[in-house]
């Protein structure tokens, strides 16, 4: 059962930027599936502690060398495509064992689309075989979690593959993608001990 938001919850307004030319791409196999990934760290915020019931609005602008009319952040076209806005502690802190993120994305002023994660502090949006990219992103959402979590990096990322699995990446796989194998180790060990927590 998920906890109700706390009465003293904070609201964060974040103005974030990133240079798409600094995108880090990689690939890995997980559960017998080959994934391609991309990660772009965003700047423009001071580290903070995320607590149960906290909400946010994020205004993200991506710069880069893609000429108009192409968007500056482009996700490779594959059968399964996932985009994430990630709030993390890359200094070694594991995400709370029970955490949930729910919110909305608007890409380049378009309509709102739902995003979230039932067991992580990322907002994840999935689509199938559809060209996808953007230059500006407006995101909003709420976090539910069992304990406070230090946020010292915010990033956008993608995870794509051509295997028609059709499911949102498990938090373990998403952690590998956004944090890298070394930093994700503690999270993987912790979530395996706890088991997967169902979304509310």
N, C-alpha and C positions, 0 to 999 in steps of 0.2 A: 504494500500500500504506500502511495506517495504522500509525503508530508504537505500540509497546507503552507502557503507562503508565510513567512514571518512578518510581523507588523512593522518592524524596523528595516525592512528591505531597502536597499539602495537602488537608485536609477542612474545609469551611466550613459552619457552622451559622448560618443566617440567620433572624431573626425580623423579618418585614417587614409594613408596613401601608400602606394607601392609602385615600384618600377618593374614592369613585366620583363624587361631585359635582364633582371636579376633572378628570374624563375629558375629553380633547381628541379631538374627532372631525373627520374630514376625508374626502376622496375624491380619487381620481386615476385616470387611465387609463394602462395599461401593457400593451404588446403587443396593443393593440386591445381590451382588456377593462377595464370600469369597476369599480373597487373602492371599497368603503366601509371606513373604518378607524376604530379607536379606540385610544387610548394613555393609560395611566395610570402615572405614575412612582410608584415605591414608596420608602418611607423606612425607616430603621432599621439601616443598615449603614455601615461605614467603607470607603472605596475600597480596593481590593486589586488585586494582579496575579495573573491567572489563568494557570496554566501547564499543560503537557501532563500528563494523568493526574489533575488535581485533581478532587475530588468535592465534592458539596454536599448539604445538606438545607435546604429553605426552608419556613418556616411563614408563610403569608400570610393576613392578615385584612383584609377590605375593609369599610369603613364607608360610610355614605351615607344618603340620605333615602328609599330605597325601603322602603315599609312591609312587615312580614311579611304573608303568607308568601313574598313575592318576594325573590329573592337580590339582593344589593347590586350585583353586577357582572353585567350581562346583555349577551349578544352578540346583535345583530340576527338574526332568523330569515331565512336566505337559502338558496339551493341549495347553495352552497359556503361553508363556515365554517371559519376557522382561528383558533385561540387560541395565543398565545405568551407564554412567560416569557423575557424578554430580558436578556442581560448585555452591556453595551456601553460603549464609550468615546465619549461625545458631545462630547468636546473635540477631536475631529478624527482620532483614531487609527483606521486601517483594521484590520478584523479580519484575523487571520492568513490567508494564502492557502489553507492547508490547516487547517481546523478542523472539528470534529465534536462534536455534543452528543447524548447518549443518556440517557434517564431515564424517570421515571414521574410521573404526576399522580394525586392523589386529591382530588376535589372534594366538599366538605361531608361528609367522612367516608366517601364511597363507595368502590367498588372501584378499584384501580389501573388506569390506562390508560397505554399507551406513548406517549412523545413524543420528538421529536428533530429534528435537522437535519443533513444530510450535508455542509454547507459553510457553517455559521455557528455563532454562540455563543448561539442561542436554542433552547429546547425548544418545538416546535410540535406541536399536537394538532389534527387535522382531523376534521370531521364534515359530514354532508350533511342539510340541511333538518330539523334536530332542535332543538327549544327547548333553550337552554343558558345557564346562569348559575350563579353560586356566591357564597358569602360567605366561605368559608375554603378554602384550597388548601394541600395538603402536596405538595411536589415534591422529588425527589431525582434525582441524575444524575452523569454524568462527562463531562469534556471532553478531547478529544484535539486537539492543535494543534502547529503547526510552530515557533511562537515565542511568548514571553510576550505577554499582552494586558492592558492596564490596564482595570479595570472601575470606572467612576465613576458609572454609573447602572444600576439594575435596574428593569424595568418589566413590566407585563402589557399585552397588546394583542390586538386582533382584526383580521382582514382577511376581508371577506365579499363575495360577488358572486352574481348570479343566472345567470351564464354557466356552463353545465354542462361546464366544462373537466375537472374530476375529478382534477387533479394538485395536489400540494403546491406552494405558491408558490416560485418560484425565489428563491435568496438575494438577488438584486438587487431583486426586487419586495418582499421582506420588509424589506430595508434601507430602502427608500423609506418603508414604512409605519411602522417603529419609530423612524427617525431624522429623517425629513423630507427634502425634496429637497436642501437645502443640505448638511447633514451627511453625506448618503449619497453625495455626489459622488465622494469619494476611494475609497470602497469599490467603487462601480460601475466606476470606471476600473481599479482594481486587479484586480477579478475578470474583467473583459473581457480584460485582458492575459493572465491566467493560464488562462482557460478554466474550465469547471465541473469540480470535483473530485468523482468519484463517492463515494457513501457506502460504507463497508466492510460 
